[in-house]
Every structure is written in structure tokens, then in C-alpha cells.
Amino acid sequence: MDLLVDWRDAHGAIHGDRVLAEVSGEGWDGRIKARVLEVKGRGEIPLPGTLQKQPWGWRVVPLEPRLPQVIAVPPTDLAEDGELVSVKLDADPEAKQLRGTVVARLGKKTDLKIENKLTAALFNLRTVFPDAVMRELAPFPTSISPEWSQGREDLRETLTCTVDPPTAKDFDDAISLEVLPRSEGGGWLLGVHIADVSHYVAEGGPLDEEARLRGTSVYFPDEAIPMIPDRLSGDLCSLREGVDRLTMTAWMTLSPDLDVVETRLSESVIRSARRLTYDEVKEASIDLSTRKRAELGESLCSLLDESLVLSRRLTEIRLGRGALNLDTEEAEFIFDAEGRPVDARRYPRHDAHRMIEEFMLLANEAVAQFFTRKKVPTIYRIHDEPDPLKLEIFAEVTRTFGLLKPKEVPTPEHLNAMLDKIRGGPLEAMINTLLLRSLKRAEYSAENIGHAGLALQDYLHFTSPIRRYPDLIVHRLLRKVLRGERLPEALQSHLAVLAKGASDAEQKATEAERENDKWKACLLMKSRVGQRFQGRIQGFSAKVAFITLDAPFVEVGVPLTALGGNFWIDEHRTKATGLRGTVVLTIGDAVEVEITAVDEDLRRISAWVTEAKAQDAHGKAFRFVPTLAAPALLREGDLEKPRRGRSQTQETRARREPAPKGRPPKKVRETTGKSREAHPKPPKGSVRGVGKRKGR
């Protein structure tokens, strides 16, 4: 579990230290607080930073924002002044000056894709496979041997295809669909065929251990750090077009009413007929392009047409049972021939994406129900119910915008209706952001408590064993059950440990991907300082308004001090009010900004608002042109969360409320008198003295 430590209770500890801590209470948000009692030692993970030569010696300036101190290092031949290096801290936690040793050169700031190296170093991502792993892979043949196919269900003559993004390098899922004759009751036989990675990854071997430590593949916009080597992920396990591949298949028989009347799981071998992209499916079966349909052929087009019809009906049923229909916007970076970012746009999503998602959801649920019925332990994908207090705060905000009626409660039905109403509008970003804040994070667990976001009691991850370790574990357990093999002792507790590690690895990978996106945005915008762009307010922190630009689709930060006047944020962080309440800026408002600076080291793009659509104190819209009252540069402490002992709204109200009139009570006068005695009046001429003002 995580403990919240205030910097005043850190006992001199820095980010990455191993410490002994004591639970000290509970924070404003229910998180358990602690104080550090002793620093046991420095972190052993090398830190990335910039090597600098000073008159007194050498130092490294860390790239980690949570480590503001410089690190003194001895002279090194590994790198030159100004280059990026990895430095390992000395183990002594009592030293007042951080010291370390340069252990590797990472490159120069101008190197191509250097941001990927630095992101991996910042988050301690494993990028090189050990020799033992490569030795384990060496005996594998270049193609599927006939012995491996024996005893498996032979589906090589069944029409199957993969559908992935155009940039995908590994294909771990394929689909097949058969329309059942009406004489047999009608319906569909859906097959979801997943790469059988567990056939190649021996349990307890070097490859299995490395996959466990990585937990997941990490995807940057222009590069991937795979969970398993490319020899498997991009070749033997990848369901490539026209070649035999080993798979685990989930067969689901659906009635005309879309009830899953039968589920059958098997070890299989397939031969994918075609590798398709989402846009190809859209072109053939949504846009009905004659040329594309002729290219794909009648059989494949019929499969795609029927799949789209089925998936749309599955979406209706999923939303009808209370699953949230929350679409988040993602940025897609465009690179030039040299690999440098030249543009960023919203990642386009359409029914071809949703088709594959619906089929994968159905397969994941079917496999989870299989384990539940058999009472076999496994790793589930769980999503706890949202915090009622946070959900009510969200409902309170949405009611102010008229999206929920005064007496409506935020049930899944009401939330989905509201999300459909705002989709594509100016409020979509704000509502999605606020709703995500009120929901808990999905994670892996050996205890099945259900998935609230999908409104399912049984759910797990089965469909991506190439890139997720829990899926690999599910495949391994499924094979044991299908073959009637004995399950290991203390399986439940072992799975609980693996689930916690997988959840932590997933969170680290998500943070690394976000940080890399910020880095790419900085590289894209550093040549555009001084240019103006249209955008919308995405959110607020205590000191910054975050703006998402329309094109390129990146986020920039505007310090509130750059808006002119004294602006304050409401307690729900949905609006900024300033100039004595006469200007109100809300999430979703359209603005024009000018880029003022790009800081690659902190991954921040600074801007100031040149024009905004705002409201006055009476809610009337008007064009607001701010006066630049302070430098529009984000500083180190600007993005820190406000302290919640007293809300910013309360502080602002306290500043504006007049002082109480009349003589203070006797107790107050006595206390004040004692306070004055404790702090005597400073002598004449002291800088602390307060002189009389003339003319009053």
C-alpha cells in the first residue's frame, strides 16, 4: 500500500530512498499518512541527468523533477560536459551533499529518439534482454513444427483475420464468425483466437522471469519496449498473414437475442487469411468502397459486414446493462522521414475499433466465467465501485451545467445519456476528466470483486499475452485445466503476488507513456514559440490553467498570474474567477494562446491567453482579452496540488470578507495582550517597525 508523507515529515529522505516509516493519521482524502523515522539507504536505480563541468569539479543535474538537488560526481571518461548520463547515488543517506558515480553515457540532447532512452531511464524500464533469455530462445525453429500442431484443434481452413493499427508490429488476436442457420435456431458462432505465448514461455525459466519483471509492453509513439523479445512477439507468436500459428481459442455461440448459450475453449492452430487495419475495415464495410471490397473478396467482406452488425448490437446490450461508455481522447504523433515529430492529432476512432473491442470483451468475460464455474483460482481484472462522495461531487458539478436534473442520481444509465449528449461538444473534455477522477482505477487481483466500469461480475484479461503478463498466466492456467493437469499448491496466494506486481508494472508503464507523450509535444512545439493557436480549457490546478490545442493536439500550461488580476480556482477545479468576480473562465471555454516557452527538461509547454470566451458575474458571455501581468512561464512549484487543510475558495473568501466590527471579547483582549508582551515593539528605526502614514 501507499503512504502519504508530507515533506516536513520526510526526515531528509529524497525520492527513491528506502525508509522506515510510521503511520501518523489520515489525510483529507482518506489516504493514510506517515512520517519517516529513518532513512535506510539510497535507491539503487541509476538516475538520468545532465553532466556539467564546474570550476570546483563535476556534477549531474537530475532530470527527475522530484529530485531537485544536484549530484556531485568524480571526473569521468564516459561522457563530456553537457551530455546525458546515468548516475548511481552513493549509499550514504547521512551525507548532506548528494554524491554518485557516472555509470553510463545516454547521449546528447540533440540525438534522435533520445527522449525514449531518457524516459526508460527515468522509470527504470528494462530495455535489454539478459543473455539467459536469448539462450532460451535460440533453439526455437523459424516456423511451426508439425509436432506442435498435434492434438490441437485444426482451424487452418477456417476463415480468420487480424485487425490492428497500421503501425502494429505484433498481432496477438484474430477473429472468425459464422452465421448459424435458422433451421438450427439461428445466431452466431464467434471465434476469438489468441496467440499461444504460453507454449513458448516455460514456467519459471529466464524468459518467464523477465516477462514477470517487465509486466507489460510499453508503447511510445515511435517505439515499443516489448515484454518478450521480438523473436517471439514479432515472429513466432505473431498471427501473421498466411502462416501457421499456435493459438488458444474461445468459441462463443450466441443466440439471436445475443445470449451466450455455449462457450468452448481449446488449444488450436490457425492460418490468418488477411492482416487488416481499422481503416481498411472502415473503407470496405462502413464506407462500402467498391475497390476495397473487390480487393478483399466476398467471403472476407461478408465476415466483416456481419461482425460490424453483431458488434453494434453487443454495444447496445453492454450499455443497457450499465457499462460506462466513456471515450477518452488520445494524441497520435506524426513523424517525418528522419523520425522527428511534425504534428499531433486526435487518434481517430470508429466502429471498426469498437468491433474488435466488443469481441475481445466478450472473450475475456467468457474465459473469466469458465474459471469461476470451475472454481479455479486465476488473475481477474477488477474495477471497484466508485467512491459515493466523489460521485456525488461529480453529480453536483454536472447539475450546475444542466446535464443532470436536480433530483437525478448519477446512475450508469443517466451517466451514459449525459455522455452521449455532450459527445463532440465543448463540455466533453471537462465531463470526461471529472468522471475519471471520481472512478477508481482498474487493477489485477486474485480476488474477484467484479468490474464496475463494464458492469460485469466476471472479467479478466485473456486476449493480449504478447504484451501483458496476467494474460500469459491465464493462458497457462487454462491449459492445465483443459489438459486435466494438477494445479500448484498455494496457487491463490502466489497469484495475489503476481497480480500486485502486474498492477504496479501497468501503472509505471502508463506514467512512462504519458511522460514520453509530453516530451514528444515539447519537441514538436519548441520551434513554434511566439505562434498563436486555438484551443479549449482542459482543466485547472492551483496555479495553472491547462489548454488543449485544436491543432496540433497537445496540452500547454498557462500560469494564472499571466491572466492579469487575481484569479482563484473553485473547490472542484472547474473554473477560474478573477478581476473581483467579473471574469469567469470554465473548463471547455474556447481560448487563443501564444506559446511563450518550451522546457524539455521539465516536459512543459508554457503559454499565455491572448483571447478567451468568458462569462461575467451574471453568466453573460463576452470576449475577454487579458493583460499579461506576469511572465507566462511555468515554474517548478506551479503544478503542485494545493494543500487541502483549507480550500482555495475559503482562503479567497477570507481575504475578501471585512474584519469584524466592535470591541473584541475580554478573553481575546487578554490573549492579544499576552501576545504583544511576547513580541515587544521593535526599536525605533527597525525595518520591522511600522511608521505613521502622513495625510491620514
VOSE-880876 format. One record per residue (C-alpha): residue in one letter; x, y negated, z. Coordinates in steps of 0.1 Angstrom, whole numbers, plus 5000, padded with zeros to 4 digits. Layout:
BEGIN
AXYZ
...
//
This chain:
BEGIN
M500050005000
D501049644996
L501549405025
L501349025021
V504448845035
D504448465039
W507848315031
R508148185066
D507948545079
A510448685054
H513348685078
G515748575050
A514648855027
I514748804989
H512848964960
G513849334957
D515249374992
R514449685013
V512949575046
L511449685078
A508149505083
E505449485109
V501649445103
S500649105117
G497049055107
E494748995078
G494748725051
W491948505038
D491148755010
G491249065032
R494749165024
I496949295052
K499649055062
A503049145076
R506248995089
V509749115080
L511649235111
E514949345095
V516549345060
K517849695054
G519649625022
R519649464988
G517949614958
E519949854937
I518449744904
P520749524883
L519349184876
P519448994843
G520848644843
T523048384825
L526748394832
Q528248044839
K531747934845
Q532147664871
P535147474884
W535147684916
G534548014898
W531948224881
R528148254888
V525048414874
V521748224873
P519048494875
L516148504850
E513848634877
P511748334889
R511148494923
L514948474929
P515848104929
Q519448144943
V522448174921
I524748474924
A528548434928
V530448694908
P534148764903
P535748694868
T534748954842
D535849064807
L532449204798
A530948864788
E531648504781
D530348174795
G526748124786
E525948494777
L523248704793
V524448984816
S523249234842
V524549184877
K524349424906
L524049254940
D526449334969
A524849544996
D525349305025
P522049145034
E523648915060
A525648725035
K524448365032
Q525648334996
L524348604972
R527248784956
G527349054930
T529249214901
V528649194864
V527949544851
A526849494815
R526549234788
L523049194774
G523848954746
K523348584736
K520048384739
T520048354701
D520248724694
L517348874676
K514949054700
I517048964730
E513748894748
N512849264746
K516149354763
L515649094790
T512049194797
A513149554801
A515949444824
L513549224845
F511149504850
N513649784853
L512249974823
R514050284813
T515250234777
V517850514772
F517150884775
P519651084795
D521851334778
A520051624796
V516851514779
M518451514744
R519951854750
E516551994759
L515151864726
A518051994705
P516752354699
F513352244686
P512852314649
T511852044624
S508452204617
I505852414635
S506952774636
P504353044628
E504753194663
W503552874679
S500252894660
Q499453244671
G496553274695
R495352924687
E492052824670
D493052754634
L491452424622
R493852354593
E490952384568
T488652164589
L488451804576
T490251584602
C491751234600
T493550994623
V492550624626
D495150384641
P496550034638
P498749974606
T501849934628
A501350264648
K504350504647
D502750784667
F499350944661
D498051144690
D494351174683
A492351294653
I488651344648
S486251574629
L482451554626
E479951804613
V476151724609
L474252024622
P471352154600
R467852064611
S466852424610
E469252474640
G467852174658
G469951904642
G472551694659
W476351674655
L479451884663
L482151634672
G485751744675
V488451534692
H491851684685
I494751564707
A498451624702
D499651914725
V502651744741
S502551984770
H503652264746
Y507052094742
V507551934777
A508452214801
E507252154836
G510052054859
G512652014831
P514751694824
L512251574798
D509251614822
E511151434849
E512051144826
A508451124814
R507251114850
L509650834859
R508550624829
G504850704835
T503750534803
S505050394770
V505550014769
Y504449824738
F505949484729
P504549314698
D507549414677
E509049714696
A507950014717
I509750184746
P508350534744
M507550764773
I509051064754
P511751054727
D510950974691
R511851334682
L508551434698
S506451114698
G507151014662
D507651364647
L506651704662
C503851574684
S502551304660
L499551414640
R500951314606
E499151354574
G499351684556
V501451874581
D500552144607
R500452014643
L499652174676
T496652024694
M494252054723
T490652024710
A487451914727
W484352034709
M481151844718
T477751954705
L475351654706
S471551684702
P469651444680
D469051244713
L472751234718
D472851464749
V476051674751
V474452014751
E477652214750
T481352144755
R484052384744
L487852324749
S490552514731
E494152524721
S494352464683
V496352384653
I495252124627
R496451964595
S495251594593
A493851524558
R494451144559
R496150884581
L493750584581
T493950234596
Y491050054612
D490849804583
E490750094558
V487750234576
K486149894576
E486749844539
A485350184530
S482350234553
I481449884565
D482249664536
L481449954512
S484349884488
T483850104457
R487650114450
K488450224486
R485650484487
A486950634454
E490450644468
L489450824500
G487051064483
E483451164490
S484051414519
L486151174539
C483750874533
S480851094544
L482751174577
L483450804583
D479950694575
E478350944598
S480950874625
L480050504625
V476350574627
L476950814657
S479350584675
R476950284673
R474250494689
L476750614716
T477550244723
E473850174729
I473550464753
R476650364771
L475450014777
G472050144785
R473350344815
G475050034829
A478550034815
L480049684811
N480549554775
L483549334783
D485749254753
T489049074761
E490948874735
E494448984727
A497148804707
E498648954676
F502048814667
I503148774630
F506848814622
D508948704593
A511348924573
E514048874600
G511748974628
R511148624643
P507648524654
V506048284629
D502348294640
A499948434666
R496248514661
R493448684678
Y493549054673
P490549134651
R488149404665
H485249554646
D483149874646
A486050094633
H487850024666
R484750094686
M484050414667
I487350574679
E486950424714
E483450584718
F484750924706
M487750914730
L485450804759
L483151104752
A486151344751
N487651214783
E484251244801
A483751604787
V487151714800
A486551554834
Q483251724837
F484952054828
F487352014857
T484651904881
R482452204872
K485352444876
K486352274909
V489952244897
P492051954910
T493251704884
I494151344880
Y491051134874
R490750774861
I488750594887
H487250244890
D485850144924
E482649934928
P483349564927
D483549364959
P480049234967
L481348904979
K483448834948
L480548944926
E478148704944
I480648424939
F480748504902
A476948504901
E476948164918
V479148014892
T477248164863
R473948034878
T475347674876
F475747724838
G472247864835
L473448214825
L471748384854
K468348284868
P468248174905
K466948504918
E468748734893
V471348964908
P474449054888
T473449404878
P475149564848
E472049504827
H472049134835
L475849104830
N475749274796
A472849054785
M474848754796
L478048874779
D476048924746
K474648574749
I478048394753
R479948614729
G481848394704
G480948074723
P482947824743
L482047994777
E483148334767
A486748294779
M485748154812
I483048414820
N485248704809
T488148574831
L485848514861
L484248854858
L487549034855
R488648864887
S485648994906
L486149354894
K488649594909
R491449744889
A491050094874
E493750344885
Y494650704887
S493650924916
A493351294926
E490151194944
N487151154920
I485050854931
G483750774896
H484350494871
A482150194879
G483050004847
L481950284825
A479150394848
L480450754848
Q480750994877
D483451204860
Y486151044839
L489851104832
H492551034805
F492951324781
T493451154747
S496951004748
P499551244762
I502251094740
R502150764758
R500550844793
Y501951084818
P498551164835
D497151284801
L500151524799
I499251654834
V495651704824
H496751904793
R499052124814
L496352204839
L493752264812
R496052514795
K496452704828
V492652714833
L491952824797
R494553104800
G493453214834
E496753134850
R497153084887
L497352724899
P500252604920
E499952574958
A499252234974
L498152114940
Q495851834953
S498551664974
H501051694945
L498551534921
A497951254946
V501651164945
L501751174907
A498650964904
K500150684926
G503350684906
A501350664873
S499250374886
D502350184896
A504050254863
E500950134844
Q500849814864
K504549744858
A504149814821
T501249574819
E503149304836
A506149354813
E503949344782
R502349014793
E505748864801
N507048964767
D504048804751
K504848484769
W508448504757
K507248554721
A504948254725
C507948034736
L510048144706
L507148064683
M506447724698
K509947584705
S510147434670
R506747274674
V507447034703
G505746704696
Q503046864674
R499346854683
F496947144684
Q493247214691
G492247444719
R490047524749
I490547514786
Q491047874797
G491447834835
F493047634863
S495547694891
A496047454919
K498247214898
V497847334862
A495147354835
F495747644811
I494847584775
T494447854748
L495247704714
D492947804685
A495947844661
P498447974669
F496648174696
V498948114726
E498447964760
V500047644772
G500047474806
V499047114813
P500046974848
L497046804864
T499346504871
A499546454833
L495746394831
G496046054847
G494545974881
N493946214909
F492346534897
W491246814920
I490047174914
D486847324927
E487047624950
H486047864922
R488747724899
T486247654871
K486547274867
A488846974874
T487346654887
G489146324887
L489145944885
R486845924915
G484446184902
T483846014868
V485646284847
V484846654849
L486746904828
T485347254827
I486647594815
G485647624779
D485847254771
A487547164738
V490746974740
E493546844719
V497046884733
E500546784724
I503447024731
T505946844753
A508547124762
V509247494760
D511247664787
E512348014776
D513948094810
L510648054828
R508548154798
R506347844800
I505047604773
S504247254786
A501747014771
W499646714778
V496046654768
T495646374742
E491846404740
A489146614756
K485446684756
A484446604792
Q481446514813
D480846214836
A479446234871
H475946274857
G476746564834
K476746354802
A479346454776
F481846194765
R485246174748
F487946154774
V491346014764
P493846054794
T496645824802
L499946004807
A500545924843
A503446174849
P505846384829
A503946674813
L506446934823
L505647244843
R507847274873
E508847574894
G506147544920
D503347444897
L501947794891
E501947904927
K498547984942
P497047734966
R497147815003
R493747925014
G493847805050
R491947505038
S490447485003
Q491547204980
T487947084979
Q487947045016
E491246865016
T489946624989
R486646565008
A488746495040
R490746235021
R487646065008
E485446065040
P485745745061
A487145755096
P484645795124
K483545465140
G483245375176
R485445435207
P486845795210
P485646005239
K487746005272
K489346345266
V490546235232
R491945905246
E493846095273
T495246335247
T496246045225
G497845865253
K500046175262
S500946205225
R502145845225
E504245895256
A505846205240
H506645995209
P507645645221
K507545345198
P510745325177
P513045035184
K512844705165
G514444735131
S514045115128
V513045245094
R510245435112
G508745105126
V505544965111
G505744585108
K502644355108
R501344265074
K501143895066
G497843745055
R495643985075
//
